[in-house]
Amino acid sequence: MSAEQAASVHETAPAGEAAPASEAASVGEGASAPGPDGPGGAPEQQDAARLLVRTLEAEGVEYVFGIPGEENIHFVHALNESSIRYVLVRHEQGAAFMAEIYGRLTGRAGVASATLGPGAINLQLGVADATTNSTPVVAISAQVGLDRIYKESHQIVDLVSLFRPITKWAELAPTAEALPEMVRKAFKTAQTERPGAVYLAIPEDVESAKVAADLKPLKVNVVRPQEPSASQIARAADVIALARQPIILAGHGAARAGAGEALVHFSERLGLPVATTFNGKGVFPDDHRHALGAVGFMRHDYVNFGFDEADVLIAVGYELQEFDPVKINPAADKKILHIHQFPAEVDDHYPVEVGIQGDISRSLHALAEAVHRRFDVNGTGREIRRMMSEELAEGAVEDGFPLSPRRIVADVRAAMGRHDIVLADTGAVKMWMARMYPTYEPNTLLVSNGLSSMGFAVPGAIAAKLARPDRRVLAATGDGAFLMNSQELETAVRENIPITVLIWDDSAYGLIEWKMDLDIGTSSNVKFGNPDFVRYAESFGARGYRVGSAEELLPTLRKALADDAVSVITVPVDYSHNLRLTDKLGELTDPF
């Protein structure tokens, strides 16, 4: 790493934030020494479980999502006496997804809790999803006591070894006195770019131990992004100055960094078109005249033509896990400017000409000032926007039943406000929503695009409503993904968290059927039966709706979203439109 790449990274408390006076002291030498004597001259002590909860409070934790077990009952009990709300879930996988979506929307690590063994293992899908989606999560589970962890014993699994490949850091707390340092490290590691999940195992005898009363949480420090290198800015400006037709690709990192305003300024100053990844949707508003929409569909879509004609790719907060660069740089001949808070991953189709590592907004502003040239957003860009707008408008008037995917997308957009949040679960739903659903702010359409996990939308919607109570939240999910975590409807009802669930019902794993039909010409082993979703929802105490015609969907959505309740809407979907779309796109051989 060059000296410029290693430019200053410093840590400081967030502006305007301070830990409570009782919690603010750092742990230094002698921090674990006995406190003042209690009755009879014995040192005063505190429960380790209470100390653990105090460290979470010091980190600003509002919610812990989880299921208690015999081995962490002291921790769960201590939460009852804290400012933290424990959200009891129905499956640990749901807890991990809730922590992930909370972390994604707030930028602060969501916390998932489980008991040892099977409880901890059930957290793993959501934990891996968080890491691959660059989202901060702290997963905490119980573990067997240190008095038997070294030998064959009941419920022993090496949990730390299981979590290490799917986290940024995983460790076991060897003593109760280590908890303040380990919890601070966990949150710092999870929340620092590139964010991800961490895992902490708390042995049963550590959780139930007594520690000195004066042992306190550590002071919270935040790693600040560094200033961009002036020489790298100059090099990147030279590349743009000689470019024929640059294009901007904005990814998830730009959304995490809050770089939307700087991105709009940069695009307008230079006259450049902007595409986003699925996870970057909304960081550049889709109703802006320079917007090309989202790239990531399984076939060469309209937006891909913008990349076909470009000779310079300005990647802003883009991470390769979001979308394979071979699909936008197949010949590996484009000059790539990588603007992010950390260096780019190595890939044959992502050869970085200039890397600018630092605060994304500052980098964009500096680069805009350094480039003394303006481009004209070309006709291809205008055609891309026109074609996608026409698709959405055509979908809004399609009246077939079962409903076309385009009609569902159009009606969801009409029902939701600009600031409201939709979670599109993995499957054909995700393809249609991420491709067509216009977004105007970051994190208003959430998908899993790193691991692409099914079943995250229903539990994720619960966390989204807790993180953003002022916004309406809709989980759009296929029937297959819905039934993977549908038990969390009970959690939403019990905890009085109003969400709306829209089930795209085709009695099949629609995306797999689509892919089979495309590649093999036929499909197999994708069909299944469904329960009566209305009665199923009502059995949990939720409200159930069944759409019986195209005209019923929009008013049903509006009614459910207006209610302060948990609602489930099932809408039959006609996925014969899947092949019509890919056949149409396959016939496009030049820019329209």
C-alpha positions as CSV (number, residue, x, y, z in Angstrom):
1,M,0.0,0.0,0.0
2,S,1.3,3.4,-0.9
3,A,1.7,6.3,1.5
4,E,-1.2,8.0,-0.2
5,Q,-3.5,5.0,0.1
6,A,-2.5,4.7,3.8
7,A,-3.6,8.3,4.5
8,S,-4.9,9.3,7.9
9,V,-7.5,7.1,9.5
10,H,-8.4,8.4,12.9
11,E,-10.9,7.5,15.6
12,T,-13.1,9.9,17.5
13,A,-16.4,9.9,19.3
14,P,-19.4,10.7,16.9
15,A,-20.2,14.4,16.8
16,G,-23.0,15.2,19.2
17,E,-22.9,11.8,20.9
18,A,-21.5,10.9,24.2
19,A,-21.8,7.8,26.3
20,P,-23.7,8.2,29.6
21,A,-21.4,9.5,32.4
22,S,-21.6,6.2,34.2
23,E,-20.5,4.3,31.1
24,A,-18.0,6.7,29.5
25,A,-14.7,5.7,31.2
26,S,-12.3,3.6,29.3
27,V,-10.9,0.4,30.7
28,G,-7.2,0.9,31.4
29,E,-4.6,-0.7,33.8
30,G,-6.2,-2.1,36.9
31,A,-9.7,-1.8,35.5
32,S,-10.6,-5.3,36.8
33,A,-9.3,-4.6,40.3
34,P,-11.7,-4.9,43.2
35,G,-14.0,-2.0,43.8
36,P,-14.9,-0.5,47.2
37,D,-15.5,-3.0,50.0
38,G,-19.0,-4.1,50.5
39,P,-20.6,-5.4,53.7
40,G,-18.2,-7.3,55.9
41,G,-15.2,-6.0,53.9
42,A,-15.9,-8.1,50.7
43,P,-15.2,-6.4,47.4
44,E,-18.4,-5.2,45.6
45,Q,-19.3,-7.2,42.6
46,Q,-21.7,-7.2,39.6
47,D,-23.1,-10.0,37.5
48,A,-21.2,-10.7,34.3
49,A,-24.5,-10.8,32.4
50,R,-25.4,-7.3,33.6
51,L,-21.9,-6.1,32.6
52,L,-22.6,-7.6,29.1
53,V,-25.9,-5.7,28.9
54,R,-24.2,-2.5,30.0
55,T,-21.6,-2.8,27.2
56,L,-24.5,-3.2,24.7
57,E,-26.2,-0.1,26.1
58,A,-23.0,1.8,25.8
59,E,-22.9,0.8,22.1
60,G,-26.3,2.4,21.6
61,V,-28.1,-1.0,21.1
62,E,-31.9,-0.6,21.0
63,Y,-33.0,-4.1,20.2
64,V,-31.7,-7.7,20.6
65,F,-33.5,-10.2,18.4
66,G,-33.3,-13.8,19.6
67,I,-34.5,-16.9,21.4
68,P,-33.3,-17.6,25.0
69,G,-31.8,-20.9,26.1
70,E,-30.9,-22.6,29.3
71,E,-27.3,-21.4,29.0
72,N,-28.0,-17.6,28.6
73,I,-30.9,-17.0,31.0
74,H,-28.9,-14.5,33.1
75,F,-28.2,-12.4,30.0
76,V,-31.8,-12.4,28.9
77,H,-33.0,-11.6,32.4
78,A,-30.5,-8.7,32.6
79,L,-31.9,-7.3,29.4
80,N,-35.3,-7.0,31.1
81,E,-33.7,-4.5,33.5
82,S,-32.1,-2.4,30.7
83,S,-33.1,0.1,28.1
84,I,-32.8,-2.6,25.4
85,R,-35.9,-4.2,24.0
86,Y,-35.6,-8.0,23.6
87,V,-37.6,-9.1,20.6
88,L,-38.5,-12.8,21.0
89,V,-38.6,-14.4,17.6
90,R,-39.8,-17.8,16.4
91,H,-36.6,-19.0,14.7
92,E,-33.0,-17.9,15.2
93,Q,-32.7,-17.4,11.4
94,G,-35.3,-14.8,11.6
95,A,-33.4,-13.1,14.4
96,A,-30.3,-12.9,12.3
97,F,-32.2,-11.4,9.3
98,M,-33.8,-8.9,11.6
99,A,-30.4,-7.8,12.9
100,E,-29.1,-7.6,9.4
101,I,-31.9,-5.3,8.1
102,Y,-31.7,-3.2,11.3
103,G,-28.0,-2.8,10.7
104,R,-28.5,-2.0,7.0
105,L,-31.0,0.8,7.7
106,T,-29.2,2.4,10.6
107,G,-25.5,1.8,10.0
108,R,-25.3,0.5,13.6
109,A,-24.8,-3.2,14.2
110,G,-27.9,-5.1,14.7
111,V,-27.7,-7.7,17.5
112,A,-28.9,-11.3,17.3
113,S,-28.8,-13.7,20.2
114,A,-29.2,-17.4,20.6
115,T,-28.4,-20.3,22.9
116,L,-25.5,-22.7,22.2
117,G,-25.4,-25.6,19.6
118,P,-28.5,-25.7,17.4
119,G,-29.6,-22.1,18.3
120,A,-26.3,-20.6,17.3
121,I,-26.1,-22.7,14.2
122,N,-29.5,-21.4,13.1
123,L,-28.1,-17.9,13.2
124,Q,-25.6,-18.7,10.5
125,L,-27.6,-18.0,7.3
126,G,-28.5,-14.5,8.4
127,V,-25.0,-13.9,9.6
128,A,-23.4,-15.0,6.3
129,D,-26.0,-12.9,4.5
130,A,-25.0,-9.8,6.5
131,T,-21.3,-10.3,5.7
132,T,-21.9,-10.8,2.0
133,N,-24.2,-7.8,1.9
134,S,-21.6,-5.6,3.8
135,T,-24.0,-5.1,6.7
136,P,-23.0,-4.7,10.4
137,V,-24.3,-7.4,12.7
138,V,-23.1,-8.7,16.1
139,A,-24.2,-12.3,16.8
140,I,-23.9,-13.4,20.4
141,S,-24.6,-17.0,21.5
142,A,-24.1,-19.1,24.6
143,Q,-21.5,-21.8,24.7
144,V,-20.9,-24.7,27.1
145,G,-18.9,-23.8,30.2
146,L,-15.1,-23.6,30.2
147,D,-15.1,-26.5,32.6
148,R,-16.1,-28.9,29.8
149,I,-15.4,-27.2,26.5
150,Y,-12.1,-29.1,26.1
151,K,-13.7,-32.5,26.0
152,E,-16.6,-34.5,24.5
153,S,-19.7,-33.3,26.2
154,H,-23.4,-32.6,25.7
155,Q,-24.2,-30.0,22.9
156,I,-20.5,-29.2,22.3
157,V,-19.8,-27.8,18.8
158,D,-16.8,-25.6,17.9
159,L,-19.0,-22.6,17.2
160,V,-16.1,-20.2,16.7
161,S,-14.7,-22.3,13.9
162,L,-18.1,-22.6,12.3
163,F,-18.6,-18.8,12.3
164,R,-15.1,-17.7,11.3
165,P,-15.5,-18.2,7.5
166,I,-18.7,-16.2,7.4
167,T,-17.7,-13.3,9.7
168,K,-15.1,-10.5,10.0
169,W,-14.2,-11.8,13.4
170,A,-15.3,-14.6,15.7
171,E,-14.1,-15.4,19.2
172,L,-15.0,-17.0,22.5
173,A,-14.9,-14.9,25.7
174,P,-12.4,-16.6,28.0
175,T,-13.3,-14.6,31.1
176,A,-16.0,-12.3,32.2
177,E,-13.4,-9.6,32.7
178,A,-12.7,-9.7,28.9
179,L,-16.3,-8.7,28.0
180,P,-15.9,-4.9,27.8
181,E,-12.9,-5.1,25.4
182,M,-14.4,-7.9,23.3
183,V,-17.8,-6.3,22.9
184,R,-16.1,-3.0,21.9
185,K,-14.0,-4.8,19.4
186,A,-17.0,-6.7,18.1
187,F,-18.9,-3.5,17.3
188,K,-15.9,-1.6,16.0
189,T,-15.1,-4.5,13.7
190,A,-18.7,-5.0,12.5
191,Q,-19.3,-1.3,11.7
192,T,-15.9,-0.3,10.2
193,E,-15.7,-0.4,6.4
194,R,-16.1,-2.9,4.9
195,P,-18.9,-3.7,7.4
196,G,-20.0,-7.2,8.1
197,A,-21.0,-9.6,10.8
198,V,-19.0,-10.7,13.9
199,Y,-19.7,-13.5,16.3
200,L,-19.1,-13.7,20.1
201,A,-19.5,-16.9,22.1
202,I,-20.2,-16.6,25.8
203,P,-19.5,-19.7,27.9
204,E,-22.2,-20.6,30.4
205,D,-20.0,-20.2,33.4
206,V,-18.6,-16.8,32.1
207,E,-22.2,-15.5,31.6
208,S,-23.1,-16.4,35.2
209,A,-19.9,-15.2,36.8
210,K,-19.4,-12.3,39.2
211,V,-17.0,-9.5,38.3
212,A,-15.7,-6.4,40.0
213,A,-18.3,-3.6,40.4
214,D,-16.0,-1.0,38.8
215,L,-15.5,-2.9,35.5
216,K,-17.2,-0.7,32.9
217,P,-17.9,-0.5,29.2
218,L,-15.2,1.0,27.0
219,K,-15.6,4.4,25.5
220,V,-17.1,4.2,22.0
221,N,-14.9,5.5,19.1
222,V,-15.8,5.6,15.5
223,V,-13.3,5.1,12.6
224,R,-13.5,8.1,10.3
225,P,-13.0,7.8,6.5
226,Q,-9.8,9.3,5.2
227,E,-9.3,12.2,2.8
228,P,-8.8,11.1,-0.8
229,S,-5.3,11.3,-2.2
230,A,-4.7,14.5,-4.3
231,S,-2.4,12.7,-6.7
232,Q,-5.0,9.9,-7.3
233,I,-7.7,12.6,-7.9
234,A,-5.4,14.2,-10.5
235,R,-4.7,10.9,-12.2
236,A,-8.4,10.0,-12.3
237,A,-9.2,13.5,-13.7
238,D,-6.7,12.9,-16.5
239,V,-8.5,9.7,-17.5
240,I,-11.9,11.4,-17.6
241,A,-10.5,14.3,-19.6
242,L,-9.4,11.9,-22.3
243,A,-12.5,9.7,-22.2
244,R,-14.9,9.3,-25.1
245,Q,-18.0,8.2,-23.2
246,P,-17.7,7.6,-19.4
247,I,-20.5,6.0,-17.3
248,I,-21.0,5.9,-13.6
249,L,-21.9,2.7,-11.7
250,A,-23.0,3.4,-8.1
251,G,-23.1,0.5,-5.6
252,H,-24.0,-0.4,-2.1
253,G,-21.0,1.4,-0.7
254,A,-22.2,4.7,-2.0
255,A,-25.5,4.1,-0.2
256,R,-23.8,3.2,3.0
257,A,-21.7,6.3,2.9
258,G,-24.6,8.6,2.3
259,A,-23.0,9.8,-0.9
260,G,-26.3,10.4,-2.8
261,E,-26.1,14.2,-2.8
262,A,-22.4,14.1,-3.9
263,L,-23.2,11.6,-6.6
264,V,-26.0,13.8,-8.1
265,H,-23.7,16.8,-8.0
266,F,-20.9,14.9,-9.7
267,S,-23.2,13.6,-12.4
268,E,-24.7,17.0,-13.1
269,R,-21.4,18.8,-13.1
270,L,-19.8,16.4,-15.6
271,G,-23.0,15.5,-17.6
272,L,-22.6,11.7,-16.9
273,P,-25.3,9.0,-16.9
274,V,-25.6,6.9,-13.7
275,A,-26.6,3.2,-13.3
276,T,-26.8,1.5,-9.9
277,T,-26.5,-2.0,-8.7
278,F,-29.5,-3.7,-7.1
279,N,-28.1,-2.9,-3.6
280,G,-27.3,0.6,-4.7
281,K,-30.9,1.4,-5.9
282,G,-32.1,4.8,-4.7
283,V,-28.6,6.3,-4.1
284,F,-29.3,8.1,-7.4
285,P,-33.0,8.9,-7.9
286,D,-34.6,7.0,-10.8
287,D,-36.6,10.1,-11.8
288,H,-33.4,12.1,-12.4
289,R,-32.7,12.9,-16.1
290,H,-29.3,11.1,-15.9
291,A,-30.6,7.9,-14.3
292,L,-30.2,4.7,-16.3
293,G,-31.8,2.3,-13.8
294,A,-30.3,-0.8,-12.1
295,V,-27.9,-3.3,-13.6
296,G,-28.0,-6.9,-12.4
297,F,-30.7,-8.7,-14.4
298,M,-29.9,-12.2,-15.6
299,R,-29.9,-11.1,-19.3
300,H,-28.5,-8.2,-21.3
301,D,-31.0,-5.5,-20.3
302,Y,-31.6,-2.0,-21.6
303,V,-29.2,-0.5,-19.1
304,N,-26.4,-2.8,-20.4
305,F,-26.3,-0.8,-23.6
306,G,-25.0,2.2,-21.7
307,F,-22.0,0.1,-20.6
308,D,-21.5,-1.4,-24.1
309,E,-20.8,2.1,-25.5
310,A,-18.7,3.3,-22.5
311,D,-14.9,3.4,-22.6
312,V,-14.5,4.6,-18.9
313,L,-16.3,3.1,-16.0
314,I,-16.5,5.3,-12.8
315,A,-17.4,2.8,-10.1
316,V,-18.6,4.6,-7.0
317,G,-19.0,2.4,-3.9
318,Y,-19.2,-0.7,-6.1
319,E,-18.4,-4.1,-4.7
320,L,-17.8,-7.1,-7.0
321,Q,-20.0,-9.4,-4.8
322,E,-23.0,-7.2,-5.9
323,F,-22.7,-8.0,-9.6
324,D,-20.2,-9.8,-11.8
325,P,-18.1,-7.2,-13.7
326,V,-17.8,-9.6,-16.7
327,K,-21.4,-8.6,-17.6
328,I,-20.5,-5.0,-18.1
329,N,-16.9,-5.3,-19.1
330,P,-16.8,-8.6,-21.1
331,A,-13.6,-7.7,-23.0
332,A,-11.9,-6.2,-20.0
333,D,-11.1,-3.2,-22.1
334,K,-12.7,-0.3,-20.2
335,K,-10.6,2.0,-18.0
336,I,-12.0,1.7,-14.5
337,L,-11.9,4.4,-11.8
338,H,-12.6,2.7,-8.4
339,I,-13.9,5.2,-5.8
340,H,-14.5,3.6,-2.4
341,Q,-13.4,3.6,1.2
342,F,-11.2,0.5,0.6
343,P,-9.3,-1.0,-2.3
344,A,-11.0,-3.0,-5.0
345,E,-11.1,-6.8,-5.1
346,V,-9.0,-8.4,-7.9
347,D,-10.9,-9.6,-11.0
348,D,-9.8,-10.1,-14.6
349,H,-12.8,-8.0,-15.8
350,Y,-12.2,-5.2,-13.2
351,P,-8.8,-3.9,-14.0
352,V,-8.5,-0.7,-12.0
353,E,-6.8,2.2,-13.8
354,V,-7.0,4.5,-10.8
355,G,-8.1,3.8,-7.3
356,I,-9.3,6.6,-5.0
357,Q,-9.6,5.3,-1.5
358,G,-11.3,7.6,1.0
359,D,-14.5,9.3,1.9
360,I,-16.7,8.8,-1.1
361,S,-18.5,12.2,-1.0
362,R,-15.3,14.1,-0.6
363,S,-13.7,12.1,-3.4
364,L,-16.6,12.9,-5.8
365,H,-16.5,16.6,-4.9
366,A,-12.7,16.7,-5.4
367,L,-12.9,14.9,-8.7
368,A,-15.7,17.1,-10.0
369,E,-13.5,20.2,-9.3
370,A,-10.5,18.6,-11.0
371,V,-12.3,17.7,-14.3
372,H,-12.6,20.7,-16.6
373,R,-14.9,19.1,-19.2
374,R,-18.6,18.4,-19.5
375,F,-20.2,15.5,-21.4
376,D,-23.6,15.3,-23.0
377,V,-25.8,12.4,-21.7
378,N,-26.2,10.6,-25.0
379,G,-29.3,9.4,-26.9
380,T,-28.8,5.9,-25.6
381,G,-29.4,7.1,-22.1
382,R,-32.6,8.8,-23.0
383,E,-33.8,5.7,-24.8
384,I,-33.0,3.5,-21.8
385,R,-35.1,5.7,-19.5
386,R,-37.9,5.8,-22.1
387,M,-38.0,2.1,-22.6
388,M,-38.2,1.3,-18.8
389,S,-40.8,4.0,-18.2
390,E,-42.9,2.6,-21.0
391,E,-42.7,-0.9,-19.5
392,L,-43.9,0.3,-16.2
393,A,-46.7,2.3,-17.8
394,E,-47.8,-0.7,-19.9
395,G,-47.8,-2.9,-16.8
396,A,-50.0,-0.5,-14.9
397,V,-52.9,-1.1,-17.3
398,E,-52.5,-4.9,-17.9
399,D,-55.7,-6.4,-16.6
400,G,-55.0,-10.1,-17.0
401,F,-55.6,-12.6,-14.1
402,P,-53.5,-14.0,-12.6
403,L,-51.6,-10.7,-12.6
404,S,-48.6,-9.9,-14.7
405,P,-45.4,-9.2,-12.7
406,R,-45.3,-5.7,-14.4
407,R,-48.8,-4.9,-13.0
408,I,-47.8,-6.0,-9.5
409,V,-44.7,-3.8,-9.6
410,A,-46.6,-0.8,-11.0
411,D,-49.3,-1.1,-8.3
412,V,-46.8,-1.5,-5.5
413,R,-45.0,1.7,-6.7
414,A,-48.4,3.5,-6.9
415,A,-49.2,2.4,-3.3
416,M,-45.9,3.2,-1.7
417,G,-44.6,6.7,-0.9
418,R,-41.2,7.9,-2.0
419,H,-39.7,7.3,1.5
420,D,-41.5,4.0,2.2
421,I,-39.5,0.7,2.3
422,V,-40.0,-2.5,0.3
423,L,-38.1,-5.7,0.9
424,A,-38.0,-7.9,-2.2
425,D,-37.3,-11.5,-1.3
426,T,-35.0,-13.6,-3.4
427,G,-36.6,-15.3,-6.4
428,A,-38.5,-14.0,-9.5
429,V,-39.9,-11.3,-7.3
430,K,-36.5,-9.9,-6.8
431,M,-35.7,-9.9,-10.5
432,W,-38.9,-8.0,-11.4
433,M,-38.8,-5.6,-8.5
434,A,-35.1,-4.7,-8.6
435,R,-35.2,-4.3,-12.4
436,M,-38.4,-2.2,-12.7
437,Y,-39.4,-0.7,-9.3
438,P,-38.3,3.0,-9.3
439,T,-36.5,4.2,-6.2
440,Y,-35.7,7.7,-5.1
441,E,-33.8,7.2,-1.9
442,P,-31.2,4.6,-0.8
443,N,-32.5,1.7,1.2
444,T,-36.1,2.0,0.1
445,L,-35.9,-1.2,-1.9
446,L,-33.9,-3.9,0.0
447,V,-32.7,-7.1,-1.6
448,S,-30.2,-9.7,-0.7
449,N,-27.7,-9.5,-3.5
450,G,-24.5,-10.8,-1.9
451,L,-25.6,-14.2,-0.7
452,S,-29.1,-13.9,-2.3
453,S,-30.8,-15.7,0.7
454,M,-34.5,-16.7,0.5
455,G,-36.7,-16.0,3.4
456,F,-35.3,-12.7,4.7
457,A,-38.1,-10.3,3.7
458,V,-40.7,-11.1,6.4
459,P,-38.4,-11.0,9.4
460,G,-36.5,-8.2,7.7
461,A,-39.7,-6.1,7.4
462,I,-40.2,-6.4,11.2
463,A,-36.7,-4.9,11.8
464,A,-37.2,-2.3,9.1
465,K,-40.3,-1.0,10.8
466,L,-38.5,-0.9,14.2
467,A,-35.6,1.0,12.6
468,R,-37.8,3.4,10.6
469,P,-41.2,3.6,12.5
470,D,-42.2,6.6,10.5
471,R,-42.3,4.7,7.2
472,R,-44.6,2.1,5.8
473,V,-43.0,-1.3,5.2
474,L,-43.9,-3.9,2.7
475,A,-42.4,-7.4,2.3
476,A,-42.8,-8.6,-1.3
477,T,-42.1,-12.3,-1.4
478,G,-42.7,-15.4,-3.4
479,D,-44.7,-18.1,-1.9
480,G,-41.6,-20.3,-1.5
481,A,-39.6,-17.7,0.3
482,F,-42.6,-16.7,2.5
483,L,-43.0,-20.1,4.0
484,M,-39.4,-20.3,5.0
485,N,-39.9,-17.7,7.8
486,S,-43.6,-17.1,7.8
487,Q,-43.7,-18.0,11.5
488,E,-42.4,-14.5,12.2
489,L,-45.9,-13.2,11.5
490,E,-46.6,-14.2,15.1
491,T,-43.6,-12.1,16.2
492,A,-45.0,-9.1,14.4
493,V,-48.5,-9.5,15.8
494,R,-47.3,-10.2,19.4
495,E,-44.8,-7.3,19.3
496,N,-47.4,-5.0,17.7
497,I,-45.2,-4.2,14.7
498,P,-47.4,-3.3,11.7
499,I,-46.1,-4.6,8.4
500,T,-47.7,-5.6,5.1
501,V,-46.7,-8.9,3.3
502,L,-47.4,-9.3,-0.4
503,I,-47.2,-12.9,-1.5
504,W,-46.6,-13.5,-5.2
505,D,-48.4,-16.8,-5.5
506,D,-47.5,-19.3,-8.3
507,S,-47.1,-22.5,-6.3
508,A,-43.6,-22.9,-7.6
509,Y,-40.0,-21.8,-7.2
510,G,-40.5,-19.4,-10.0
511,L,-37.0,-18.2,-10.6
512,I,-35.6,-21.7,-10.8
513,E,-38.4,-22.6,-13.2
514,W,-37.5,-19.6,-15.3
515,K,-33.8,-20.5,-15.4
516,M,-34.6,-24.1,-16.3
517,D,-36.9,-23.1,-19.1
518,L,-34.2,-20.7,-20.4
519,D,-31.3,-23.1,-20.2
520,I,-32.8,-26.6,-20.6
521,G,-36.1,-25.9,-22.3
522,T,-38.2,-27.6,-19.6
523,S,-38.5,-27.5,-15.8
524,S,-38.9,-30.1,-13.1
525,N,-39.1,-30.4,-9.3
526,V,-40.2,-26.8,-8.8
527,K,-43.9,-27.2,-8.1
528,F,-45.5,-27.4,-4.7
529,G,-48.8,-26.8,-2.9
530,N,-49.7,-23.9,-0.6
531,P,-52.0,-23.4,2.4
532,D,-54.9,-21.0,2.3
533,F,-52.7,-17.9,2.9
534,V,-55.7,-15.8,4.2
535,R,-56.7,-18.3,6.8
536,Y,-53.0,-18.9,7.6
537,A,-52.5,-15.2,8.3
538,E,-55.6,-15.0,10.4
539,S,-54.5,-17.9,12.5
540,F,-51.6,-15.7,13.7
541,G,-54.0,-12.8,14.4
542,A,-53.0,-11.0,11.2
543,R,-55.3,-9.7,8.6
544,G,-55.6,-11.7,5.4
545,Y,-56.6,-10.6,1.9
546,R,-56.9,-12.5,-1.4
547,V,-56.7,-10.5,-4.7
548,G,-59.3,-11.8,-7.2
549,S,-58.7,-9.5,-10.1
550,A,-56.2,-7.0,-11.4
551,E,-58.3,-4.1,-10.3
552,E,-58.3,-5.3,-6.7
553,L,-54.6,-5.2,-6.0
554,L,-54.0,-1.4,-5.7
555,P,-56.9,-0.7,-3.3
556,T,-56.1,-3.7,-1.3
557,L,-52.5,-2.6,-0.9
558,R,-53.6,0.9,0.1
559,K,-56.0,-0.4,2.7
560,A,-53.5,-2.8,4.2
561,L,-50.7,-0.2,4.3
562,A,-53.1,2.3,5.9
563,D,-54.0,-0.1,8.7
564,D,-52.0,-0.1,11.9
565,A,-51.8,-3.9,11.7
566,V,-50.0,-6.9,10.4
567,S,-51.5,-7.8,7.0
568,V,-50.9,-10.5,4.4
569,I,-52.1,-10.1,0.8
570,T,-51.9,-13.1,-1.6
571,V,-51.9,-12.2,-5.3
572,P,-51.8,-14.9,-8.0
573,V,-49.0,-14.1,-10.5
574,D,-48.6,-15.2,-14.2
575,Y,-45.0,-16.0,-14.7
576,S,-45.4,-16.8,-18.3
577,H,-44.3,-13.2,-18.7
578,N,-40.8,-14.3,-17.5
579,L,-39.9,-15.9,-20.8
580,R,-41.6,-13.2,-22.8
581,L,-39.3,-10.7,-21.1
582,T,-36.0,-12.6,-21.6
583,D,-37.0,-13.5,-25.2
584,K,-37.6,-9.8,-25.9
585,L,-34.3,-8.8,-24.4
586,G,-32.5,-11.5,-26.3
587,E,-33.7,-10.0,-29.5
588,L,-32.1,-6.6,-28.8
589,T,-28.9,-6.5,-30.7
590,D,-28.2,-2.8,-30.8
591,P,-29.4,0.3,-28.9
592,F,-33.1,0.0,-29.7
